[in-house]
Amino acid sequence: MILIKTYIEQLPPALEESASLDGAGYLTCFFKIVLPLCKPIIATVVVFVAVGQWNSWFDNHIYTRANENLTTLQYLLYNYLNEAQRLAEQLKNASSGADMTQAMASISPKGIRMTITVLASLPIFALYPFMQKYFSKGIMVGAVKG
């Protein structure tokens, strides 16, 4: 809300004044002038909130504890990472030969973490091109004004 408030405050007051001189009311000024100019900041806030919710595995851990079928991708990946770390610790403690060292190297928690990062980023990368038109429009408006 602070980002949106600050963005609206930096808009030139002459836009609202000219609309009110033309007979527009407060709601008309907001919906026809201010809100269309706020598309870039609204898109930015939507991305921030979506990424925050996307990475929120703990909410799923709390709210869907009773039903195993209601799990999110982030929570599933978090469980895989914990399982890989646990297996790596067990292999490290029980390693006695070269085959155990090879098995431990193949399921390293670092490799699992990198894989999880790529898997968690794919839906965001798939959504970004659709949101990009709002970001580029805001940049172009700022470039024309400057």
FIGUFI-609681 format. One record per residue (C-alpha): residue number from 1; residue in three letters; x, y, z. Coordinates in pm, 1 decimal, always signed. Each point is the difference from the previous one (the first is absolute). Example, Ala and Ser with C-alpha at 12.3 -4.5 7.8 and 13.67 -1.06 7.14 Angstrom:
2
+-----+-----+----------+----------+----------+
!   i !  aa !        x !        y !        z !
+-----+-----+----------+----------+----------+
!   1 ! ALA !  +1230.0 !   -450.0 !   +780.0 !
!   2 ! SER !   +137.0 !   +344.0 !    -66.0 !
+-----+-----+----------+----------+----------+
//
This chain:
146
+-----+-----+----------+----------+----------+
!   i !  aa !        x !        y !        z !
+-----+-----+----------+----------+----------+
!   1 ! MET !     +0.0 !     +0.0 !     +0.0 !
!   2 ! ILE !   +289.4 !   +234.1 !    +69.9 !
!   3 ! LEU !   +134.7 !    -53.8 !   -352.4 !
!   4 ! ILE !   -337.5 !    +74.9 !   -157.6 !
!   5 ! LYS !    -59.0 !   +302.3 !   +223.6 !
!   6 ! THR !   +341.2 !   +144.2 !    -81.8 !
!   7 ! TYR !    -52.3 !    -60.7 !   -371.1 !
!   8 ! ILE !   -338.2 !   +176.0 !     +2.1 !
!   9 ! GLU !   +143.0 !   +293.7 !   +195.4 !
!  10 ! GLN !   +272.2 !    +53.4 !   -262.5 !
!  11 ! LEU !   -256.4 !    +32.7 !   -281.4 !
!  12 ! PRO !    -37.6 !   +361.2 !   -117.7 !
!  13 ! PRO !   -296.5 !   +169.0 !   +169.2 !
!  14 ! ALA !    -73.8 !   +185.3 !   -324.3 !
!  15 ! LEU !   -154.9 !   -317.2 !   -141.3 !
!  16 ! GLU !   -264.1 !    -12.7 !   +270.5 !
!  17 ! GLU !    -51.4 !   +375.8 !     -7.9 !
!  18 ! SER !    -63.7 !     +2.6 !   -374.1 !
!  19 ! ALA !   -246.0 !   -287.6 !    +33.2 !
!  20 ! SER !   -186.4 !   +175.7 !   +281.6 !
!  21 ! LEU !    -16.5 !   +317.9 !   -211.9 !
!  22 ! ASP !   -158.9 !   -209.3 !   -273.8 !
!  23 ! GLY !   -265.9 !   -112.6 !   +248.4 !
!  24 ! ALA !   +135.2 !   -337.8 !   +112.3 !
!  25 ! GLY !    -70.8 !   -108.8 !   +356.3 !
!  26 ! TYR !   +237.7 !   -172.8 !   +241.3 !
!  27 ! LEU !    -87.9 !   -350.7 !   -113.9 !
!  28 ! THR !    +22.5 !    +90.0 !   -367.9 !
!  29 ! CYS !   +344.1 !   +155.9 !    +56.0 !
!  30 ! PHE !   +113.6 !   -309.0 !   +182.9 !
!  31 ! PHE !   -132.9 !   -262.2 !   -242.2 !
!  32 ! LYS !    +71.9 !   +183.9 !   -327.3 !
!  33 ! ILE !   +327.8 !   +178.9 !    +80.1 !
!  34 ! VAL !   +178.1 !   -124.9 !   +311.7 !
!  35 ! LEU !    -71.4 !   -373.5 !    -24.4 !
!  36 ! PRO !   +115.5 !    -40.9 !   -363.7 !
!  37 ! LEU !   +322.0 !   +183.5 !    +86.5 !
!  38 ! CYS !    +53.5 !   -235.9 !   +295.2 !
!  39 ! LYS !    +12.0 !   -321.7 !   -206.1 !
!  40 ! PRO !   +380.9 !    -35.0 !    +26.6 !
!  41 ! ILE !     +7.3 !    +30.4 !   +380.4 !
!  42 ! ILE !   -301.7 !   -227.3 !    +39.4 !
!  43 ! ALA !   +170.2 !   -260.7 !   -220.0 !
!  44 ! THR !   +315.6 !    +31.3 !   +212.4 !
!  45 ! VAL !   -191.6 !    -48.6 !   +323.2 !
!  46 ! VAL !   -186.1 !   -297.1 !   -149.6 !
!  47 ! VAL !   +332.4 !   -163.6 !    -89.2 !
!  48 ! PHE !   +139.8 !    +65.0 !   +350.4 !
!  49 ! VAL !   -309.0 !   -148.6 !   +164.8 !
!  50 ! ALA !    -14.1 !   -296.4 !   -238.2 !
!  51 ! VAL !   +364.6 !    -89.1 !    +56.0 !
!  52 ! GLY !    -48.5 !    +34.8 !   +375.0 !
!  53 ! GLN !   -297.4 !   -234.4 !     -5.5 !
!  54 ! TRP !   +171.3 !   -234.9 !   -243.5 !
!  55 ! ASN !   +294.1 !    -41.7 !   +236.0 !
!  56 ! SER !   -218.2 !    -42.1 !   +306.6 !
!  57 ! TRP !    +34.7 !   -365.3 !    +90.8 !
!  58 ! PHE !    -64.0 !    +55.1 !   +369.0 !
!  59 ! ASP !   -364.5 !   +102.7 !    -51.6 !
!  60 ! ASN !    -62.1 !   -329.8 !   -172.6 !
!  61 ! HIS !   +173.7 !   -180.9 !   +283.4 !
!  62 ! ILE !   -235.3 !   +158.2 !   +253.8 !
!  63 ! TYR !   -333.4 !     +3.6 !   -183.1 !
!  64 ! THR !     +1.1 !   -330.0 !   -189.2 !
!  65 ! ARG !   +153.5 !   -224.2 !   +259.7 !
!  66 ! ALA !   -308.4 !   -221.9 !    +17.3 !
!  67 ! ASN !    -30.6 !    -72.1 !   -373.0 !
!  68 ! GLU !   +309.6 !   -122.8 !   -186.4 !
!  69 ! ASN !   -166.6 !    +57.6 !   -340.1 !
!  70 ! LEU !     -4.5 !   +377.9 !    +52.2 !
!  71 ! THR !   +367.1 !    +75.1 !    -37.4 !
!  72 ! THR !   +170.8 !   +266.9 !   -207.1 !
!  73 ! LEU !   +306.2 !    -32.2 !   -217.4 !
!  74 ! GLN !   +209.7 !   +205.2 !   +240.8 !
!  75 ! TYR !    -87.4 !   -221.1 !   +294.8 !
!  76 ! LEU !    +70.7 !   -313.0 !   -200.6 !
!  77 ! LEU !   +338.6 !   +135.4 !   -110.1 !
!  78 ! TYR !    +77.7 !   +104.0 !   +357.5 !
!  79 ! ASN !    -70.0 !   -354.9 !   +117.1 !
!  80 ! TYR !   +224.2 !   -141.5 !   -275.4 !
!  81 ! LEU !   +282.6 !   +228.1 !   +107.4 !
!  82 ! ASN !    -34.5 !   -106.3 !   +362.8 !
!  83 ! GLU !     -7.6 !   -365.4 !   -103.4 !
!  84 ! ALA !   +314.1 !    +43.3 !   -214.9 !
!  85 ! GLN !   +182.8 !   +167.0 !   +287.1 !
!  86 ! ARG !   -103.2 !   -277.8 !   +236.2 !
!  87 ! LEU !   +115.3 !   -268.9 !   -244.8 !
!  88 ! ALA !   +331.2 !   +178.1 !    -54.4 !
!  89 ! GLU !    +58.9 !     +9.9 !   +374.5 !
!  90 ! GLN !    -80.8 !   -370.2 !    +32.1 !
!  91 ! LEU !   +234.9 !    -86.4 !   -286.1 !
!  92 ! LYS !   +274.8 !   +215.1 !   +146.5 !
!  93 ! ASN !    -30.1 !   -173.0 !   +336.3 !
!  94 ! ALA !    -19.9 !   -350.7 !   -151.6 !
!  95 ! SER !   +249.8 !    +39.9 !   -284.4 !
!  96 ! SER !   +255.1 !   -277.0 !     +1.0 !
!  97 ! GLY !    +88.3 !    -54.2 !   -363.3 !
!  98 ! ALA !    +38.1 !   +172.1 !   -332.3 !
!  99 ! ASP !   -352.1 !    -94.4 !   -109.2 !
! 100 ! MET !   -147.7 !   +190.8 !   +295.0 !
! 101 ! THR !   +205.4 !   +306.8 !    -88.3 !
! 102 ! GLN !   -124.1 !    -23.2 !   -359.4 !
! 103 ! ALA !   -361.7 !    -29.7 !   +119.2 !
! 104 ! MET !    +46.3 !   +297.0 !   +231.1 !
! 105 ! ALA !   +139.6 !   +213.2 !   -283.6 !
! 106 ! SER !   -294.4 !    -84.2 !   -226.1 !
! 107 ! ILE !   -264.8 !   +131.3 !   +243.4 !
! 108 ! SER !   +176.0 !   +298.4 !   +147.9 !
! 109 ! PRO !   -231.2 !   +251.2 !   +168.8 !
! 110 ! LYS !   +164.4 !   +277.3 !   -203.2 !
! 111 ! GLY !   -106.9 !   -167.8 !   -325.9 !
! 112 ! ILE !   -351.4 !    -53.3 !   +134.2 !
! 113 ! ARG !    -16.6 !   +366.1 !   +108.0 !
! 114 ! MET !   +103.1 !   +114.3 !   -349.6 !
! 115 ! THR !   -260.9 !   -224.3 !   -160.3 !
! 116 ! ILE !   -267.9 !   +131.7 !   +236.0 !
! 117 ! THR !    +94.5 !   +358.1 !    -85.5 !
! 118 ! VAL !    -46.1 !    -66.4 !   -371.4 !
! 119 ! LEU !   -331.4 !   -182.3 !    +54.2 !
! 120 ! ALA !   -133.4 !   +274.8 !   +226.0 !
! 121 ! SER !    +97.8 !   +270.2 !   -250.3 !
! 122 ! LEU !   -158.7 !   -157.4 !   -309.1 !
! 123 ! PRO !   -360.7 !   +113.0 !    +69.4 !
! 124 ! ILE !   +120.5 !   +353.0 !    +74.1 !
! 125 ! PHE !   +195.3 !     +6.7 !   -327.0 !
! 126 ! ALA !   -309.0 !   -127.5 !   -181.3 !
! 127 ! LEU !   -217.7 !   +277.9 !   +146.7 !
! 128 ! TYR !   +246.2 !   +287.0 !    -45.1 !
! 129 ! PRO !    -46.7 !    +51.3 !   -378.2 !
! 130 ! PHE !   -370.7 !    +65.6 !    +57.3 !
! 131 ! MET !    +77.7 !   +254.9 !   +272.4 !
! 132 ! GLN !   +284.4 !   +163.0 !   -193.4 !
! 133 ! LYS !   -230.1 !   +219.0 !   -207.6 !
! 134 ! TYR !    -95.0 !   +192.2 !   +314.2 !
! 135 ! PHE !   +362.8 !    +54.6 !    +98.7 !
! 136 ! SER !   +115.9 !   +113.6 !   -343.2 !
! 137 ! LYS !   -294.8 !   +238.5 !    -36.4 !
! 138 ! GLY !    +96.6 !   +169.9 !   +326.7 !
! 139 ! ILE !   +359.3 !    +36.5 !   -114.6 !
! 140 ! MET !   -104.2 !   +147.9 !   -332.4 !
! 141 ! VAL !   -232.4 !   +254.8 !   +166.6 !
! 142 ! GLY !   +284.9 !   +105.0 !   +231.5 !
! 143 ! ALA !   +240.2 !    +31.1 !   -294.5 !
! 144 ! VAL !   -240.6 !   +222.4 !   -193.8 !
! 145 ! LYS !    -58.9 !   +226.8 !   +300.2 !
! 146 ! GLY !   +372.5 !    +36.7 !    +74.0 !
+-----+-----+----------+----------+----------+
//
